[in-house]
Amino acid sequence: MSEPVRVTMNPARGRRIAAVEHFFCRQRQEDPEWKFARGGIPAVDGIVVRILSDDGRQGHGYALALPLLSDTLAGLAEAVDAMASHVIGRDPLDLGPILADLERAFDGHRHARSAIDFALHELAAVLLGVPLHTLLGGAFVRRLPMSRIVPLKSPEAMAGDAAVLAAKGYRGLKVKLDGNAAADIARVAAVRARVGERIRLSVDANQAYSAKGAIMTMRQLAPHGVDLVEQPVRADDREGLKLVRESLDMLVEADEAVRSPRDVMELAALGAIDSVNMKVPEFGGLRATLQAARICETAGIACRIGATFGPRLIAAQSLNLAACFRTHAYPHEIAEFDHLLDDPYSGLEVEAGDLVVSDRAGSGVEFDATRLAAAE
């Protein structure tokens, strides 16, 4: 007679979410003159969201408060407070049902939902004692090369900034453009002359060009070794984006034009893009971004995690997500924390232009509340 099957309860089950809290977080820019086509960013404000289980475990998330790109501090805080009632009292391992409820109830608050999403995933991984990438399906790679942004300045100043980044070991740089063709060409030419041929260059117009203007300008940038242009036209100009792609040899990447897996699917079906630059907060969190990545993989389109300003927390969580992508055609942009001061998190550093995925439970970073308090 066979032995009876013994069923053991998962010790992580049975927990309940006890509280949802948020804290103000301000980080100064190392370069207060940092700007792009849509404006300057002298400092980075946001909120840290902390979700606690009834046994005292916690998971953190972050939301950027930048009216140019997201929401105000007050708007984020109000949205998170409203979302708390949909979260408190539930099993933190029921990620799918909780996040689906939040999406139905708060469809227009992607950045606040993303902070909750990050914190829930972090808490679940901590409760299970696994790295965040295990919770997302497992890491295909453990070391990922990063691309860094060269912000808008004069051509000479941008070339100097690019040289500093190249000296730190970054092998990919993204040069910001502002739609002034002559100035943009001079910027790229100066950067290329300074960093040499070994650095991979892309450009990002942040919607600054018309389709025909983009085509004419990008053709003049091609001899400088630019092999990718990001969001050259308005986000809503899908036909213009398609025309740019059909007219250029360089890769055409969508950024502001994609805010959901459906956007990715529609642009892929239209034949308008070669690549997608995915901002995790804009997609509403880790789950939706991973879904978008799988669509890209199925459609034969490249994808990467785009730059989001904030502390090492959001970078480490995004890195765990990127490690779960099957292909990596272009460097990710997860190292922008490296030019922000006053970071309340530690445990993630750039190594010769790369980031290494942690195997610690959660995302692998540690929180220092005293640094957060100092920032307030």
C-alpha positions in Angstrom: 0.0 0.0 0.0 1.5 3.4 -1.0 2.2 6.1 1.5 -0.4 8.9 1.6 0.5 12.1 -0.2 1.4 14.8 2.3 0.2 18.3 1.4 2.1 21.1 2.9 0.9 24.7 2.9 3.1 27.3 1.3 4.4 29.3 4.3 4.0 32.5 2.3 0.3 31.9 1.9 -2.1 33.1 4.5 -0.5 36.6 4.7 -2.5 39.7 4.3 -1.6 43.2 3.1 -1.8 45.4 6.2 -0.9 48.8 5.0 0.0 50.9 1.9 2.2 54.0 2.7 4.0 56.6 0.6 6.9 59.0 1.2 8.2 62.0 -0.7 11.5 61.5 -2.4 13.6 64.3 -4.0 16.8 63.7 -5.9 19.1 66.4 -7.2 20.6 66.1 -10.6 24.3 65.9 -10.8 24.0 68.2 -13.8 21.2 70.7 -12.9 21.2 71.9 -16.6 20.0 68.5 -17.8 17.3 68.9 -20.4 15.6 67.3 -23.4 13.3 68.5 -26.2 10.3 68.9 -23.9 12.0 70.8 -21.1 14.6 70.8 -18.3 14.8 68.5 -15.3 17.0 70.1 -12.6 15.7 67.8 -9.9 13.7 64.6 -9.7 10.7 64.4 -7.4 8.6 61.3 -6.8 7.1 59.1 -4.1 8.2 55.8 -2.7 5.3 53.5 -2.1 5.7 50.9 0.7 3.3 47.9 1.0 3.5 45.9 4.3 2.2 42.5 5.0 0.7 41.5 8.4 4.0 39.9 9.5 6.0 43.1 8.8 7.5 42.2 5.4 7.6 45.0 2.9 7.8 45.7 -0.8 8.7 49.1 -2.3 7.7 50.9 -5.5 8.5 54.3 -7.0 6.5 56.8 -9.1 8.0 59.8 -10.7 6.2 63.1 -10.2 7.0 65.2 -13.3 4.1 67.0 -15.0 6.0 66.9 -18.3 5.8 63.2 -18.3 3.5 61.9 -15.5 1.6 63.4 -12.6 2.1 65.9 -9.8 3.2 64.8 -6.3 -0.3 65.5 -4.9 -1.9 63.6 -7.8 0.2 60.6 -7.2 -0.3 60.6 -3.5 -4.1 60.9 -3.9 -4.2 58.1 -6.4 -2.1 55.8 -4.2 -4.3 56.5 -1.2 -7.4 55.7 -3.3 -5.9 52.4 -4.5 -5.0 51.3 -1.0 -8.6 50.3 -0.3 -8.4 47.8 -3.2 -5.2 46.3 -1.8 -5.3 46.2 2.0 -6.6 42.9 3.4 -5.8 40.8 0.3 -3.2 38.0 -0.1 0.0 39.6 -1.5 0.6 36.6 -3.7 -2.7 37.2 -5.6 -0.9 39.5 -7.9 -3.0 39.0 -11.0 -6.4 39.6 -9.5 -5.2 42.6 -7.5 -3.6 44.3 -10.5 -6.6 43.5 -12.7 -8.9 45.2 -10.2 -6.6 48.3 -10.0 -6.5 48.5 -13.8 -10.3 48.4 -14.0 -10.8 51.0 -11.3 -7.9 53.3 -12.1 -7.3 53.0 -15.8 -6.0 56.6 -16.1 -3.4 56.5 -13.4 -0.6 54.4 -14.9 2.3 55.8 -12.8 0.5 55.4 -9.5 -0.6 51.9 -10.5 3.0 51.1 -11.6 4.3 52.0 -8.1 1.8 49.7 -6.5 2.7 47.0 -9.1 6.4 47.3 -8.3 5.8 47.2 -4.6 3.4 44.2 -4.8 5.9 42.2 -6.9 8.8 43.1 -4.6 6.7 42.0 -1.5 5.7 38.7 -3.2 9.3 37.9 -4.1 10.4 38.7 -0.5 7.7 36.5 0.9 8.7 33.6 -1.4 12.4 34.2 -0.8 13.2 34.5 -4.5 14.7 37.1 -6.8 12.2 39.3 -8.6 13.3 37.8 -11.9 12.2 34.3 -10.7 8.8 35.7 -10.0 8.6 37.0 -13.6 9.6 33.7 -15.2 13.4 33.5 -14.8 16.5 35.4 -16.1 17.9 34.5 -19.5 20.9 36.7 -18.9 22.7 38.0 -15.8 24.7 40.9 -17.1 23.3 43.5 -19.4 25.0 46.4 -21.2 23.5 49.9 -20.7 23.1 52.9 -22.9 23.3 56.4 -21.4 21.6 59.6 -22.4 23.5 62.7 -23.6 21.3 65.6 -22.7 20.7 68.7 -24.9 23.4 71.3 -24.9 25.7 72.9 -27.4 27.5 70.4 -29.7 30.8 70.9 -27.8 29.3 70.4 -24.4 27.4 67.3 -25.5 30.6 65.9 -27.0 32.3 66.5 -23.6 29.5 64.7 -21.7 29.6 61.8 -24.2 33.4 61.5 -23.7 32.9 61.2 -19.9 30.3 58.5 -20.3 32.5 56.6 -22.8 35.4 56.7 -20.3 33.2 55.1 -17.7 32.8 52.1 -19.9 29.4 52.7 -21.6 29.4 51.3 -25.1 26.0 52.8 -26.1 25.0 56.4 -26.0 21.7 58.1 -27.0 22.1 61.7 -28.2 19.1 64.0 -27.5 17.8 66.1 -30.4 15.4 69.0 -30.4 14.1 69.3 -34.0 16.6 72.0 -35.2 18.2 70.0 -38.0 21.4 72.0 -38.4 22.0 72.0 -34.6 21.1 68.3 -34.3 23.5 67.3 -37.1 26.3 69.3 -35.4 25.5 67.7 -32.1 25.8 64.2 -33.4 28.9 65.0 -35.5 30.6 66.4 -32.4 29.8 63.5 -30.3 31.0 61.0 -32.9 34.2 62.9 -33.4 34.9 62.8 -29.6 34.0 59.2 -28.7 35.3 57.5 -31.9 33.8 54.6 -33.8 33.6 52.0 -31.1 30.6 53.6 -29.4 27.1 52.7 -30.6 25.1 55.9 -31.2 21.3 56.3 -31.3 19.3 59.5 -31.3 16.1 60.6 -29.7 14.0 63.4 -31.1 11.2 63.2 -28.5 8.5 63.9 -31.2 10.3 67.0 -32.4 10.2 66.4 -36.2 7.7 66.0 -38.9 7.9 62.8 -40.9 9.7 64.4 -43.9 11.9 66.5 -41.7 12.9 63.4 -39.8 13.7 61.6 -43.0 15.9 64.4 -44.3 17.7 64.9 -41.0 18.3 61.2 -40.3 19.8 60.6 -43.7 22.4 63.3 -42.9 23.0 61.6 -39.5 23.6 58.1 -41.0 27.2 58.8 -42.1 28.0 59.5 -38.5 27.2 55.9 -37.6 23.7 56.5 -36.1 21.8 53.2 -36.4 18.6 53.9 -34.5 16.2 56.9 -34.2 13.7 57.0 -31.3 10.3 58.6 -31.7 11.1 61.1 -34.4 7.5 62.2 -34.9 4.4 62.9 -32.8 3.1 60.0 -30.7 -0.2 60.1 -32.6 1.3 60.2 -36.1 1.5 56.5 -36.7 1.4 56.8 -40.5 4.3 59.3 -40.2 6.2 56.9 -38.1 5.6 54.2 -40.7 6.8 56.5 -43.5 10.0 57.2 -41.6 10.7 53.5 -41.1 10.0 52.7 -44.8 12.3 55.6 -45.9 15.4 54.9 -43.7 18.0 52.2 -43.4 18.4 52.9 -39.7 16.1 51.3 -37.1 13.0 53.3 -36.1 12.0 52.9 -32.4 8.7 54.0 -30.8 8.6 55.5 -27.3 5.8 58.0 -26.6 3.7 56.2 -29.2 3.4 53.1 -27.0 1.6 53.1 -23.7 0.2 49.6 -23.6 0.6 46.1 -25.1 -2.2 46.9 -27.5 -0.2 49.9 -28.8 2.8 47.6 -29.4 0.5 45.1 -31.2 -1.1 47.7 -33.4 2.2 49.4 -34.4 3.7 46.0 -35.2 0.7 45.1 -37.4 1.0 48.4 -39.2 4.7 47.8 -39.9 5.6 51.2 -38.4 8.5 50.2 -36.0 11.6 48.1 -35.7 11.9 48.5 -32.0 10.1 49.6 -28.8 11.5 51.6 -26.0 9.4 50.6 -23.1 9.0 52.8 -20.0 7.6 50.5 -17.3 5.6 53.2 -15.5 4.0 54.2 -18.7 2.7 50.7 -19.2 1.3 50.6 -15.7 3.9 48.1 -14.2 6.0 45.0 -14.7 3.2 42.6 -15.8 2.0 44.7 -18.7 5.6 45.5 -19.8 6.5 41.9 -19.9 3.4 41.2 -21.9 4.5 43.9 -24.4 8.0 42.3 -24.6 6.5 39.0 -25.5 4.4 40.6 -28.3 7.7 42.1 -29.6 9.4 38.8 -29.5 6.5 37.1 -31.4 6.4 39.9 -34.0 10.2 39.9 -34.5 10.5 43.4 -33.2 13.3 44.5 -30.9 12.5 45.9 -27.4 14.4 47.4 -24.5 13.7 49.1 -21.2 13.8 52.8 -21.6 15.1 55.5 -19.2 13.0 56.3 -16.1 14.4 58.8 -13.6 14.4 57.8 -10.0 16.3 55.8 -7.4 18.2 52.6 -7.7 15.0 50.8 -6.6 13.1 51.3 -9.9 16.3 50.6 -11.8 16.9 47.3 -10.0 13.3 46.2 -10.5 13.5 47.1 -14.2 16.8 45.2 -14.5 15.1 42.1 -13.1 12.4 42.5 -15.8 14.9 43.1 -18.6 16.8 39.9 -17.6 13.6 38.0 -18.5 13.6 39.2 -22.1 14.7 36.5 -24.6 16.6 38.8 -26.9 18.6 42.0 -26.4 19.2 43.7 -29.7 20.0 47.1 -28.2 21.4 48.3 -24.8 18.8 49.0 -22.2 18.6 52.4 -20.5 18.4 51.4 -16.8 21.5 53.2 -15.5 20.2 56.8 -15.4 20.2 56.6 -11.6 24.0 57.1 -11.9 23.6 60.9 -12.4 21.0 61.4 -9.6 22.0 62.3 -6.0 20.3 61.7 -2.7 19.4 58.1 -3.5 17.7 56.3 -0.5 18.6 52.9 -2.0 21.9 51.1 -2.3 23.2 47.8 -3.7 23.2 48.5 -7.5 26.2 49.9 -9.3 27.3 50.2 -12.9 30.3 47.9 -13.7 32.1 49.0 -16.9 28.9 50.1 -18.5 26.9 47.0 -17.5 24.4 46.1 -14.7 24.5 42.7 -13.1 21.3 41.0 -12.0 21.1 40.2 -8.3 20.1 36.8 -7.0 19.0 38.2 -3.6 15.3 38.0 -2.6 13.3 40.8 -4.2 15.2 43.3 -6.5 18.4 43.2 -4.5 18.6 46.8 -3.2 18.5 48.1 0.3 16.5 51.0 1.7 18.0 53.6 4.0 15.2 55.6 5.5 17.6 58.3 6.9 18.5 59.3 3.4 14.9 59.6 2.4 14.2 61.7 5.5 17.1 63.9 4.5 15.7 64.4 1.1 12.4 65.7 2.5 
